[in-house]
Amino acid sequence: MNSIALSSIFVVLSIVAIIYLTARLKFSVFGSLFAVSLGLALVTNIPFEKIVDLMKSSFGSTLGNISFIIIFGAAIAVCMEKSGGALSIATHILAKSGKNNAKPAMAATGFIPGLTIFCDTGYIILSGVARSISAQSRTPMPLMAAILGTSLYSVHCLVPTHPGALAAASALDANLGYFILAGVVFAVPGLVAAYLWAGWMSKGQDYAPAVEEEAFASDKALPRFSHALLPVVLPLILISISTLATTMGYKEGFAKALHFFGNPVIALLMGMLAGIWLLKNNGGRKGDFNNVLEEAIMKAGPILIITGAGGMFGAIIRETGVGSALGDALGGASVGLFIPFIIAALLKTAQGSSTVAALTTAAIISPSLATFGLDSDLGRLFAVLAIGAGSIVASHANDSYFWVVTKFSNIEMQESLRVFTSSTVVMGLVSFACIWAASLVML
């Protein structure tokens, strides 16, 4: 058995070990990634004197690429929560739609704030709205939970203002501006499919609407809808303008300022400042800036550590040469997109974390992009989109988000598995089908 074949076996075993340690034994994700990375480096052909330096440099470089973005994104989420901005967006949409359109309104309510808010944070913030609308419209709560849960989850996995998608884009050197736009586009058909599937899975079931609870804050207690949108939309606009300028060939003169403010770090910084302004305009107090940053750092800290460890694990895998060997064995762009989707879907379903699934998949396929016919700007874009779609499949009992959706909706586990979990499977499959169909035309 040659060294590449042996290394391939060790890589597979290392992935299985991470799944077993985190999903079955409930070990720390960071501890599992660190231990398995070190173990993989020791049993493969990486020189002893290189191992520690490789682990340190890869951990640090991963954090250097995404740490500011994650911290500022977390700060926006804190501001939206404390100011009532997310609730303002929700109540405005629901007031415009009416009770008869409660379900599509709920989908829109999750989709818009979900562009920058982590899905679990967004669900916690909006779960009270979902229960209230379920009670008022007599919509079964498991259905309402699935609609809100998938609307937040679709963009969480496909838009790189979130850690998994961002880390995969960084690992594959994909254009973030294009990825944001394409991620939003491909999240829509997946969400529509999940919406229809959740409705079908709820038919004929004796699912009750939520019990009427105390009403959420009145419109007067919330920021204006247009103001609440600013922290969410501003970063997306700045990045999109920079991408458009690049596409049109504008790189010098005034375009330099556009590219500066369109850099994801600066764009999210502007979004955070808009969130601080929103918070101050809605009952904020002196010291809010410091408080928001401190809370954002506390929220972002665990994500940063896990992301850095995932990058370290990916660097060890790349050093083994297994990815290149996999590419040689599975060449062809038509096959190539299926590989990241399947790997990400298997990892996500097995160990529960979309971020770990996206990071690990990106590390595995990164050396193989040229062999797959994906070593171009568009090819890298479609590769990260395929990873994002795979990391949607499937949210179930080993995923913390599954329990957020279930517990904050006050529904039973089997109801959540039937409606919400099955909807995430459909959403991932339909999103990938659209991505693959588009690649046939554009690649």
N, C-alpha and C positions, 0 to 999 in steps of 0.2 A: 504493500500500500504506500503510495507516494505521500509527500508531506502535505500537499494541498488537500488530498482526500482525507487525510487524518485531521487536518485543521478544520475541514468542513464538518466533520463529525463533532469536534469539540465546540464549534460555533453553534451547531444545533443543540447540543447538550447544554450550552451556556444559556441559550434562549429558554429552553425548557426549565432550567434551574431558576431563572428569574421569575418565570410564570409560577412555578411551584412555591418558591419562597414568598412571593408577594400575595398570590391568590389563595394558596392553601394554608401556608403557615403564618400568614399575616405579618411577615417580617417587614421592617422598614424598607421602603423602595430605594432610598439612598444606600442603605447598608447592603442591600441585595445587589444593586448595580456595582457598588465598589468591590465587594467580595468576588463577584463573578468576573468582573473585568480583570482583577488581579489574577484570579485563578486561570482565566483564559490566556492571559499573557504568559503565565508561567509554563503552561503545557504546550504552547505553540512555539513557533520558531523565532520569536522575538528575543533578541539578546537581553540578558539579565540587566546589563548596565543601562539599557535604554528604557526599561519598563516604567520606572518611577517618573522619569522626565517626560515620557509620552503621556502618562496619566495626568500629570500636573499641567502640562501645556494644553492638552486637549480640553481639560476641565475649564481652564482659564479662558481659552479662546472662545469656547461656547458661550460662557457668561458674557464675555466682551461683546459678542455679536448681538445679544438680545436682552441684556439685563436692564438697560434704560427703558426699553420698550415695555417690558413686563411691569416694571415699577410704575411708569407713568400710566399704563393701562389700568393697573390696579387702583391708582389714585383717582382716575376718572370714575371707576366703579364706586369708590367710596363716596365721592362727591354726589353722584347720581342717587345713591342710597340715602345719604344724610339730608340732601336738599329736597327730596321728593320728586326729583326730575323724572325718574323712571315711572313713578305713579302718574305724573302729569301727562306723560306720553300715553300711558294706558287709558286714563280717563277721557282724554281728548278723542282718541280713536273710538272708544266705546260710545261716547256721546254722539259722535257723527254717524256711527253705524246703526245704532238701535239694537234692541234685544233680539230681534229676529235674525240679525246677522252676528250674533254673539260669537259663534265659532270662528268665522274668518277674521273677525275683529281681534279675537284672542291670538290668532296666528300672527297677525300684523303687530300686535302688542309685544310679542316676544321677539319677533324678527328684528325690529328696528333697534331697541336697546341692546339686543344680543350681538350687534356688530362690534361692540367694544366691551360689553360686560361679560364676565365669565358666566357660563350657563348656570352653574349652581348658585352663584350670587344673584343672577337675574331671576331665577326661579323663586328663591327665598323672598326677594323683594316683591315679586308679582303674584305670589301664590294666594295672598289675601284677595287680590283682584279676581283671580281665577275662581276662587270659592264663591265670592259674592256674585259674580256673573253667572256661575252655574246655578246658584240658588234662585236668582231672579229670572233666568231664562228657562229654568227647569231642564237644563242640559246635564246628562249624566257626568258626574265628577271624574270618573276614569277617562272619559273621552276628552273633557276639558283639560285634564292634566296632561294627557298625551299630546294634545295640540300645542299647549304652551311649552311643554318639555321639548318637543321636536323642533319647534320654531326657534328656540334658543340654541338648541344643540346643532342644528344644521349649519349655522354660521360659525359656531364655536370650533367646529372641525375643519371648515373650509376657508375661513378668512384669517389671514396672518396677523390680526391684532390679538390672536390667542396663541398660547405657548406651543401647542403641538404643531399647528400649521406653520407658525413662525420658525420653529426649530428645524422643521423639514425643509422649508424654503432656504434657510441659512445653510444647511448641510449640502443642499444641491445647487446653491448659488442661483436660485430662481429670482426673477425680477419681482419685487414685492408689490409694485404698483399694478402690474398686470395681474398678479396673483389675487390682489384684493378685488379687482373688478371681476375677474373670471370666477373667483370663489363665490361672490354674491350671485352671479348669474346662474351657476350650476347648483347653488343651494336651493334656488326657487323650485325647479321641477322635483327635486328630492322632497322638499317640504310639502308640495302639492300632493305627491304620491302618498306620503305619510299621513297627511290630513284625510285623504279619501280612505286609506286603509284603516285608520283608527275608527272612522265612522262605521265602516263595514264590520269591523271586529266587535263593535259595541252593539250592533243590531241583534235583537232577540235575547239580549242579556238583561237580567234584572238589576241593572246598575242605577243607583239612586243619585239624584243631584245633591250638591252640598247643602248642609243646613245653613240657613240664613244667620250670618254673623254680624257683629257690629260694623257699621259702614266705615269705609276708609275715609281719610281726610277729605274735606270739601275742596272744591276748586280754588277757593280763596286762600286756603292754606298751602296750596301748591304753586310752584313757579309757572309762568306762562308756557304754553306748549312750544312756541317758537324759541323761547329761552332754553327750555329743557332739551331741545334737539341739538343745541350748539355744541356741547362737549362730545356728542356722539358723531355728528356729521362733519364738524370742522376738520378733524384729522383725515377723514376719508377724502374730503374735497381737496385739501392741500396735497396729499399724495397723488391723487388722480390728476391734478393740474400739472405736477412735475412730470408724471408719466406721459401725459399728452404732449407737453413741450418737447420731451425727448423724442417721441414718435414723429413729431413734425420737424425734427432736426434743429431745434433751438437749444444750444448749449452754452453760448457766450452772452455777454452783456446782461440784459435784464433777466435772462433765463437762469443765470447763476443764483439770483435771489429766489426764483421759483423753486429751483432744485434744493436750495438750502432749507427753505420752509417745507418742501415736500419730502425731505428726508424723514423716514418713519420716526426717528427719535425726536426731531424737532416738531413734527406734526402732532405726535401724541403729547409732547410737552405743551403745545398750544391748546390741545384738548383738555389737558389737566388744568391749565390756567383758566380756561372757560368754565370748567367745573367749579373751581374755587370762586370765580365771580358769581356763578349760579348759587352756590352755597351762601355766599355773603349777602346776596340779594333776597335770600329766603330765610331770614332769621339767623344768619351766621353770626359768629362772635369773634372777637380778637383772638388770634392764635390759631384760627382754623387751618391756615396754610401748614403750620408745623404739625398739627394734629392729623391732617389728611395724609401728609407724607409719612408720618410715623406709622399710621394704620396701614397705609399702602405697602410700606416696607415689610411690616409684619405679615401681611397677606401674601406678598410676593416672595418672601424668603424661602418657604418650603418649595415653591414652584421653581425658583432659581436653582436651588441645590439639586433637585431632581433633574432639572434640565441639564445642568452642568455634568452630573454623573452620567446621564444618557449620552451626552456628547463624548465623554470619556470612553464609555463602552463602545460607541460607534468607532472611535479612533483605533481601539484595540482590534476590532473586527476588520477594519480597513487594512491594518498592518499585517494581518494574516494572509491577505491576498485571496480570500475566499470569494469576495464579491466579484473580482475580475474573472475568476474561474466560473462562477455562476453565469456571468454574462456571456462567456465563450460558449457555454453549453446551451444557452437559451436565447441566442441572438434573434434579431428582428424586431422592428418597432411595433408591429401588430401584436406580437406576443409580449413585448416589453411592458406595456401598460398594465397587463393583467398581473404581472409579478408583484409590483408594489401594492396593488389593491388587495391581492390575496394574502400577502404576508401581513399587511397592516390589519386586515379584517381578522385573521387568525389570532394575532397578538392581542388585539383589542378584546375580542370575545373571551380569550383565555385568561388575561390578567387584569382587565378592567380599565386601564388608563389609556385614554386616547393619546396623551402626550408621550408616554413611553412607547406606544405602538408606532407613532409617527417618527419619533427619534430613531428607534431601532431599525425600522424599515428604510429610512433614508440612509442610515449608515451601511446597510447591507447592499443597497442598489447603487450607491454613489459611484463606486469604481466601474460599474457596468453600463453606464449611460451611453457611452460611445458604441458598445456592442449592440445595445438595444435600439440604436438609431435615435437616441433621445439626447445626444450631446449637442444641443443647440438651445437658443433662448426659448423657443416654443416647446421643444422637447422637455426641457427642465420644468417648464410651467406645467405641462400635462402630467409629468411624473409626480409633482407635488400635489396636484389636484387628485390624482389617483390614490395617493397616500391618504389625503384628507377624506376621500369617500370611504376608503377602507377602515379608517379609524372611527367611523360612525357605527360600524357593525361589530357587536351589538351591545347595547347598554342593558345589563341585567344585574343579578345579585352581587357580583364582585366589583361593581362600579359604584362609587360613592354618589354619583349623580342620580342613579336609579333610586337610591334611598332618599335623596332630597326630594325627588318628584313624588315618591310614594308617601313618605311621612308628612311632608308639608301639604299634601292633598288630602290626608286622612282617608286613604283608600287601602284596600287589602293588597298584599303582595301578589296574589294570583291574578287580581284584576290588572295590576300594573304590568305584570309579565305578559298577559294576553294582549293588552292594548298598546302600552307604551313600548315595551321591548320589541314586539313584533314590528311596530312602526319604524323603529330605528334600523331594523334589518332591511325593510323595504326602502327606506330613505337612502341608505348607503348604496344599495344595488341600483336604484333608479338614477341617483346622482352619477355613479360610475358609468352606467350605460350611456348617459348623455355626454359625459366626458369622452368616452371611447368613440362614440359616433362623431363628435366634433373633431377628434384627432384624425379620423380617416380622411377628413376634408382638408385639414390645416397642416398636417405633418407631411 
